[in-house]
Amino acid sequence: MTNSSRWLQWKNVALPPPGEARLDQDIVAQIFLRVRELYKAEGGKFLDPILNLTWSYTDPQHPSLSELAKEFNGKALADLTDPKTQQVIKKGQQLPGFAWLKDDGTTSCGNWIYSGCWSEAGPQLARRGTEDPSGLGIYQNWAWSWPANRRILYNRASCDPAGKPWDADRKQVWWSDSSQLWVGNDVPDFKADSNPKDHMGPFIMNAEGVGRIFGPLAAFADGPFPEHYEPFESPVQNPLHPKQSNNPVVKKLNSPFDKFGTTGEGFNVICTTYRLTEHYHYWTKNNPVNVELIPEAFVEIPVELAKELGIEGGEKVKLTSARSFYIAKAFVTKRIKPMMIDGQRVFQIGMPIHQGYRGIQEDRARNARTIANRLTSTVVDPNAFTPEFKGFLVKIEKA
């Protein structure tokens, strides 16, 4: 499994699949093998990728995840020698990392960013070392971070042009004159033997080696410069340029459900959605243990707003957007603070996404069966195509 920290982690099976359920890798394998039999029998265009795909698993119908992880990592298809260090990788051995990959048929790799995760030293992604000499939360020996077990991307930017850390108390990597290499608490995201005097910049994915503010070749839909826009529904005008408050090229859907609210209509509270540690998306509301931890839906409301509206903790409240409504108990909190934006006091509330539809508590009539995304607006960022579910307007009242 991988996460947004780029940690590739091996997790052990807790239970076998229930009933007639199959493992994911078995489903994919068996579909592929049937498709290949059809190609053998009936032919088709461009047969080679189907008929000649490497499928050398111990049990072709049930590939093991360890075999797949090793395949992602990559192996030598011939004896290899590093011309600098004279290190030799024998034919059939696992590769130490993507630097060994070649385009001449002497190596094989399922995914270059994972190369190094299962080397000859074993499953690096299964490591659970908790040592952290840096004190910065790098944990180099916990699982494996792609690519190259590098924990911080562009970490050369933590140093000045001479290769000395900007902050001596938070050192990540640095230039060593004695070894003539970049060394440190992390794997340098940099050409390891590039002397600082050679002026190689830290942003190695850009030809000029520095970060970009102006991106004319990035094909952004809304121009080459980053810009701030308010969400499509906002209680304030854009403080930077009120004449253009919203992104002019956002993607909107045009259905009867895609309406938008304004403060003039009473939608004057910002609402955001979030997840809880105790639940996983919408699934765990059918698990008694998770339901015991968080038994029903709630809306997190600042103390100041609750006092203004006369709402007590535990009372049911109704949120209404231009699109629909949501009913849940009030959770009055000091965690969310009122904001002063352009001289105007603005309130924000929050609601978890987990409840709604059928579940243990819903079946017990303890939940209104309303879901968070009944409220949200479908406005889509023109570059990343991410919907704007994290910021929209509602009105709030006692249910």
Secondary structure, DSSP 8 states (H G I E B T S, - for coil): -B-TT-EE------S---TT---HHHHHHHHHHHHHHHHHHH--SS-HHHHT-----SSTTS--HHHHHHHHH-EESS-EE-TTT--EE-TT-B-SSGGG--SSSSEE-S-GGGTTTEETTEEGGG-B----TTSSS--TTBSEETTTT-SSTTGGGGB-TTS-BSSTTS--EEEETTTTEEEESS--SS-TT--GGG---S-TTSTTSS--S--TTS--TT-SS------SS-SS--SS-TTS-S-TT-EE--STT-----GGGT--EEEEEE--TT--TTTGGGSHHHHHHS-S-EEEEEHHHHHHHT--TT-EEEEE-SS-EEEEEEEEESSS--EEETTEEE-EEEEES---SS-HHHHTT-S----GGGT---EE-TTT--B-TT-EEEEEEE-
